[in-house]
Amino acid sequence: MTETVTVIESNNLTLDGSTNSMPNISDDDDEVKSLRQEILTLRSELNSAHQEINNLSLENTELRNTIKNLSSKYEVLTKATKQLSSDLCTRTPINSKSTTPHRPTHKKNKSKSAQPASTPSAHQNTDTVRGTASLSHIVQQTTKQTNKIPKVDKPKLCIISSNRRNKVLTIAENAFADYHLCHYLKPNCGVRELISGIDTKLKEHTVNDYCVVLIGEEDFRRTYNYVDIIIDIREKLTQIQHTNIILCLPTYKINDYSIMYNGRIETFCNLLYLDMCT
């Protein structure tokens, strides 16, 4: 009987110990659910990030193709501009035929010239007076016709630049002799300073006149927010509608014999070209 009681007590102790050593399953379930929810959230965010990366990749590809097409068009336009510039520099004016009337030269009759001049007559004096009067009348008519010729005003060409060493005014005087030239030199100035006050400078210009803005390299010695600069150019120049404005951009290739490029200038030129085309 005593042995039976001992066995039962030992079994009870074993059960009690096993019950006390079991983990809290309810807390683990909550933690597992929380971890699963976090995993689902991270998966959703990861999928969204992948989708955004794919969209950006597609946009990047489209932009590359657009820039490539625009670059090819830019090269074609550059070649055409260089050809036109060379044609303008090498073109010589065609000599027009002289429109000055020539008086017919009348040969005197030798028989009349052989007559003695010692017998003047009243008829000869009358002819001399008539000839003088007709000559005076011709001179007066020629003077009136000359005064009626309208004076043709030369078109204006305004140049704005920041480079003191390129002698742009001398080149323009030789290449554009038929223009009234004016040159505004702003040394070591950026794009914003170059176009400041341009509306006042071009106040007297018309649709037959031109303004050439030579953009220098001051803004490209260090990196700027070129989008803001391009927006300033657009807002400033689109207000001027009464004349023609030409922007000359700097060359972003170091030279013709090198493959090195200035990335800042290239970025600015591409952004400005895209802004003008859109």
Buried (B, 14 or more C-beta within 10 A) or exposed (E): EEEEEEEEEEEEEEEEEEEEEEEEEEEEEEEEEEEEEEEEEEEEEEEEEEEEEEEEEEEEEEEEEBBEEBBEEBEEEEEEEEEEEEEEEEEEEEEEEEEEEEEEEEEEEEEEEEEEEEEEEEEEEEEEEEEEEEEEEEEEEEEEEEEEEEEEEEBBBBBBBBBEEEEBBEEBEEBBEEBEBBBBEBEEBBBEEBBBEBEEBBEEBEEEBBBBBBBBBBBBEEEBEBEEBBEBBEEBBEEBEEBBBEBBBBBBEEEEEEEEEBEBBBBBBBBBBBEEEE
